Structure formats: structure tokens, C-alpha cells
Amino acid sequence: MATAAVAIMAKARRRIIDHFMGADAVSPESAVAFVPQRLVVERQFARLERAGVVRRTEGGRYWIDIPSYRKWENSRRVRVAAAAIIAVAAAAALFA
């Protein structure tokens, strides 16, 4: 069940990133509109905005800050790897 939720959230993040990358919205000058159609997309969008990955212009349009996105993505990968290592260590201790 948790695995399905993680997959749904990852798909929502990919759709958001694809929306902006597909529109080449990578600067305030090239910002585009974005209206989340589903709650999970809305939540992931808000999360990306809080992280500084998605930025809002004064006109209410959005764009992706590529350096912030790369930093956030690398940080996310490190957190996922750390969680996996902890899970494997816990399983090993449990079955040892």
C-alpha cells in the first residue's frame, strides 16, 4: 500500500516537471501557467514550490529553477539511499 502511494507521488512529480520542461519554463521570462487537476499533484506542486524548485512570478505563472531542482533531486536520492540502507540493516538485524 505504501509502495503504491510512493509511486503515485513520484508520477505526480514527474508530470509537474514534464509540464515545465516541455514548455521550456526554466526562467521567469519563460514562465507558464499551472493549475493542478488532482489533489496529489497539488500537494507535490506545493512541496516543490516550498523547496524552491518551482518558482512563481508576480504575474502568477511558474517556472523551474534548474539549479535548485538538481540540488533537490540529489538530496532526495541521498535520503532514499539512506532509508534503504537503514531498512536493509534493520532486516539483517532482525533475521540475524
Secondary structure, 3 states (H helix, E strand, C coil): CHHHHHHHHHHHHHHHHHHHHHCCCCCHHHCECCCCCCHHHHHHHHHHHHCCCEEECCCCCEEECHHHHHHHHHHHHHHHHHHHHHHHHHHHHHHC
